[in-house]
Amino acid sequence: MNFGYLEDCLDHDTGDGHPESADRLPAIRDALVESTGIGYSAPPPAELERILAVHDREYVEAFKKFCARGGGRWDADTVASTGTWEAALASAGLSEWAGQAALAGKDGNDTPFALGRPPGHHALVDDAMGFCFFNNIAVGTQSALDVGGAERVAIIDWDVHHGNGTQEIFYDRDDVFYISLHEDDIYPGTGAVEETGEDAGEHTTMNVPLPPGVTSSAYLTAMEVAVYPALEAFDPDLLYVSAGFDAHEHDPISRMAVSTEGFGRLAGAIRTLGDELDAGVAFTLEGGYGLDTLPDCVQMVNEVFGGYDPVSEDRVLSATVEQLLDDVRAQGYPGV
């Protein structure tokens, strides 16, 4: 894969003990040293106009001033420092680069993966939350539509938490299909099956709130019975992945049980879907807070796009998961 990386992302200082630490990125890079076929890109930070395409100007200016004053706690979980403004622009720029590279035909070993922080999928139009300040994947998505030549973009968010910010930004749009596979009944409390979009965006939001403890089997089955047919009908030009790895079985803030090989199977499903839809594929880092497991998962995704076939897993679904998937399919999505 080709990994986007900017040193400015390390200047976002969340303080001692915060799970979203700058140590996450060097840990990933250290793990990737042993991998083959690795490329790195250092694209420019996002321009302000690209940020303002998805965020309110008043909020953006308030955030910039907050950082200039030295930062602090924006809310109970979301911390900024003097360097956070530049880091956030860099992280958004990395996501924008990933989408543009995918639309330019970069695939296989050159598939783009944006290694940015702070993460983005909780950032709302007019507020920061959940460790997130700018919605990186929304910035990239809007850029792909505005200047990248895409007519339709699909976002698959497999972070353990629901991407409420991404959903909000595109909830009434028919040119972006947002799909979230997340753990039910945890932060931020959004992402119910019945949240399917509104107005022109009806049936362009799909939520799959999975029960705690599931493995990749539940994710893959959801992809096959709901996500694949819905996206086949939607026919996107670009498939963006909000790639959080906090659903890992050993992540410190998750109750899910996806193994490292399981994330490989998910990456393989994304690659297959991109091929079948003839859509570009791009990854943007979201969560994942185990400094051992996060690098292993990113390395696994890289290996899958380099040709590795992950070990298979017996498909065993609980009655709860089967009912959930029935409920998702009952929402009336075209093609499902």
HELIX and SHEET records of a PDB file:
HELIX    1   1 GLU A    7  ASP A   11  5                                   5    
HELIX    2   2 ARG A   24  LEU A   32  1                                   9    
HELIX    3   3 LEU A   48  LEU A   52  1                                   5    
HELIX    4   4 ARG A   57  ALA A   68  1                                  12    
HELIX    5   5 THR A   84  LEU A  103  1                                  20    
HELIX    6   6 GLY A  108  ASP A  110  5                                   3    
HELIX    7   7 ASN A  136  ASP A  146  1                                  11    
HELIX    8   8 ASN A  164  PHE A  170  1                                   7    
HELIX    9   9 ASP A  199  GLY A  201  5                                   3    
HELIX   10  10 SER A  216  ALA A  222  1                                   7    
HELIX   11  11 MET A  223  VAL A  227  3                                   5    
HELIX   12  12 TYR A  228  PHE A  234  1                                   7    
HELIX   13  13 THR A  260  LEU A  277  1                                  18    
HELIX   14  14 THR A  293  PHE A  305  1                                  13    
HELIX   15  15 ALA A  319  ARG A  329  1                                  11    
SHEET    1   A 8 GLY A  39  SER A  41  0                                        
SHEET    2   A 8 ASN A   2  GLY A   4  1                                        
SHEET    3   A 8 PRO A 112  ALA A 114  1                                        
SHEET    4   A 8 GLY A 280  LEU A 285  1                                        
SHEET    5   A 8 LEU A 238  ALA A 243  1                                        
SHEET    6   A 8 VAL A 153  ASP A 157  1                                        
SHEET    7   A 8 VAL A 176  GLU A 183  1                                        
SHEET    8   A 8 THR A 205  LEU A 210  1                                        
SHEET    1   B 2 GLY A  72  ARG A  73  0                                        
SHEET    2   B 2 VAL A  79  ALA A  80 -1                                        
END                                                                             
